[in-house]
Amino acid sequence: MSHNTAKAIWDYLKEEYAGDERIRSMQVLNLMREFELQRMKESNTIKEYLNTLLGIANKVRLLGTAFSYSRIVEKNSCIIPERYEASIATLENTKDLSKITLAEVLHALQAQE
């Protein structure tokens, strides 16, 4: 209430709710930790698991930090249950995992599902 102009109020609210650089970096660190700790449960579908990972990645991007889809592809190829290992092995043998798209991985795994 002590601010006189709309700009001053906006700046105050932006600082109060968005936080400073230190707060944003801590939020990014927490999200990255959450991303790394994610594991696919046997009851989850591929789509549910990838939506969870994409949700975390989008939150990181909203905070101004770059987050590539190749990171999601890497994590997905390492953490999925055994029943999908044949699909991942086929993808690894036929394509370069650094250039494969998330959609290709999703389609290959959903085909096996």
C-alpha positions as CSV (number, residue, x, y, z in Angstrom):
1,M,0.0,0.0,0.0
2,S,3.0,2.3,0.4
3,H,3.7,2.3,-3.4
4,N,2.3,5.1,-5.4
5,T,2.5,3.9,-9.0
6,A,1.4,0.7,-10.7
7,K,5.0,0.2,-11.8
8,A,6.3,0.4,-8.2
9,I,3.6,-2.1,-7.1
10,W,4.4,-4.4,-10.0
11,D,8.2,-4.3,-9.2
12,Y,7.5,-5.0,-5.5
13,L,5.2,-8.0,-6.3
14,K,7.6,-9.4,-8.9
15,E,10.4,-9.3,-6.4
16,E,8.2,-10.7,-3.6
17,Y,6.8,-13.6,-5.5
18,A,9.3,-14.4,-8.2
19,G,12.3,-14.1,-5.8
20,D,15.8,-13.1,-6.5
21,E,18.4,-15.0,-8.4
22,R,19.4,-17.0,-5.4
23,I,15.9,-18.2,-4.8
24,R,15.4,-19.2,-8.4
25,S,18.7,-21.1,-8.5
26,M,17.6,-23.0,-5.4
27,Q,14.3,-23.8,-7.0
28,V,16.2,-25.1,-10.1
29,L,18.4,-27.2,-8.0
30,N,15.4,-28.7,-6.2
31,L,13.7,-29.5,-9.5
32,M,16.9,-31.0,-10.9
33,R,17.2,-33.2,-7.8
34,E,13.5,-34.2,-8.3
35,F,14.2,-35.0,-11.9
36,E,17.2,-37.2,-11.1
37,L,15.3,-39.1,-8.4
38,Q,12.4,-39.9,-10.7
39,R,11.9,-43.6,-11.3
40,M,9.3,-45.3,-13.4
41,K,7.0,-47.5,-11.4
42,E,5.7,-50.8,-12.8
43,S,2.2,-49.4,-12.7
44,N,3.0,-46.3,-14.7
45,T,2.7,-46.1,-18.5
46,I,5.4,-44.6,-20.6
47,K,3.3,-41.6,-21.3
48,E,2.6,-40.9,-17.6
49,Y,6.3,-41.2,-16.8
50,L,7.4,-39.0,-19.7
51,N,4.7,-36.4,-18.8
52,T,6.2,-36.3,-15.3
53,L,9.7,-35.7,-16.6
54,L,8.5,-33.1,-19.1
55,G,6.6,-31.3,-16.4
56,I,9.8,-31.0,-14.3
57,A,11.8,-29.9,-17.4
58,N,9.2,-27.2,-18.2
59,K,9.3,-25.8,-14.7
60,V,13.1,-25.6,-14.9
61,R,12.8,-23.8,-18.3
62,L,10.2,-21.3,-16.8
63,L,12.9,-20.4,-14.2
64,G,15.2,-19.4,-17.0
65,T,17.5,-22.4,-17.1
66,A,18.2,-24.4,-20.3
67,F,17.0,-28.0,-20.2
68,S,17.4,-30.1,-23.3
69,Y,15.2,-33.0,-24.5
70,S,18.3,-35.1,-24.9
71,R,18.7,-35.1,-21.1
72,I,15.2,-36.6,-20.9
73,V,16.1,-39.2,-23.5
74,E,19.2,-40.2,-21.6
75,K,17.4,-40.6,-18.4
76,N,14.6,-42.5,-20.0
77,S,17.0,-45.0,-21.5
78,C,18.7,-45.6,-18.2
79,I,15.8,-45.8,-15.7
80,I,13.0,-47.6,-17.5
81,P,12.0,-51.1,-16.3
82,E,13.4,-54.3,-17.8
83,R,10.5,-55.0,-20.0
84,Y,11.5,-52.0,-22.2
85,E,15.2,-52.9,-22.5
86,A,14.8,-54.6,-25.9
87,S,13.3,-51.4,-27.4
88,I,16.0,-49.2,-25.9
89,A,18.7,-51.6,-27.1
90,T,17.3,-51.5,-30.6
91,L,17.2,-47.7,-30.6
92,E,20.8,-47.6,-29.3
93,N,22.0,-49.9,-32.1
94,T,20.2,-48.2,-34.9
95,K,20.3,-44.5,-34.0
96,D,22.6,-42.1,-32.3
97,L,21.1,-41.4,-28.9
98,S,22.4,-37.9,-28.8
99,K,20.3,-37.1,-32.0
100,I,17.2,-39.1,-31.3
101,T,14.1,-37.2,-30.5
102,L,11.9,-37.7,-27.5
103,A,8.9,-38.5,-29.8
104,E,10.9,-41.4,-31.4
105,V,11.6,-42.8,-28.0
106,L,8.0,-42.4,-26.9
107,H,6.7,-44.1,-30.0
108,A,9.1,-47.0,-29.8
109,L,8.3,-47.6,-26.1
110,Q,4.6,-47.2,-26.6
111,A,4.7,-49.7,-29.4
112,Q,6.1,-52.4,-27.0
113,E,3.6,-51.4,-24.3
